[in-house]
Amino acid sequence: MARQRVKLKRSAEEIIESAKAALEELRTKPAGDKTELDARVKRLVAINRDLRELSLYHTQKLLSKDSAAERILDYLLLHVGETVEGEEIDVVSTISEYPRRIREWRVQFGWPIVRRGRYYVLESDQPNREKAERWRRMNEIRRTDAAKRDKMLALFRAFPGQVITYAELQYVSRGADMRRVRELRTELGWRIMTRNTGMPELRQGEYVLIDPEPIEEHDRHVDERTVIAVLKRDGNRCRKHGCGWHPKDRAQGDPRQYVELHHIKWHVAGGRNEADNLVTLCNVHHKEVHRLGIGPADFDAWLGRADE
């Protein structure tokens, strides 16, 4: 339960005299029964309130007078790059839920506040606007009436190519089963990568949507054993001569971000989902072969032609 809010209503002398009177009443032996215990706890509560009001008195010229959250930020801004103990923030904020307010400044408003055990460090005197915008967008998605899986997809599509965490997916979907992410990938064709599905550099619980468009529906139904066999046969590399791109070659700024299977005889023309009709291409060359409309008669020549 949060503490009762205090306001600065007395002078420093009045506050100190009040605390001294309560302390004098406690200059005695430990409580011997419930009645004595209750009375002394109430005296301690009164002292605690006096101390919090005294904090407001001594910080009023440098920190916000009205908002505990603003007092926290004001104090951290006076100590940018310095280690601040949690108890200091407890004192200047006069609230017990100060960790929650610090989290709000960090997550909702983008202030770079790092926690190290019971200590905090404000690393810069400027907030990270991108993080603040990300939080705003996440809450916008969270408040919609969409299904949980659709909220997850909305988050991926809001930040294509960026790492989405397990915690963020849980937040926007209000605790959806993480199997929904697998459904987005395997049933609906969204290219969502994890450390086990093409992006080993990711950590556990991190996901990246690497293409803003889903895989063509017919490509979603190739048997998994066939997919594995084709990728193994082709060395998990783009077969286009002069390319040979492999997922381990992924680099920032390179449009090649994944490999996928192409039907040599197009599926719409009756091409089968069999290994001898499938070939591994990077996403760039897969789009090119479709853009050029290359069918089976011209495919080998296109595949083997050296890049100009």
Beta strands, then each sheet from edge to edge (+ up, - down):
strand 1: 83-85
strand 2: 113-116
strand 3: 119-122
strand 4: 163-165
strand 5: 192-193
strand 6: 206-209
strand 7: 259-263
strand 8: 278-282
sheet 1: 1+ 3- 2+
sheet 2: 4+ 6- 5+
sheet 3: 7+ 8-
end
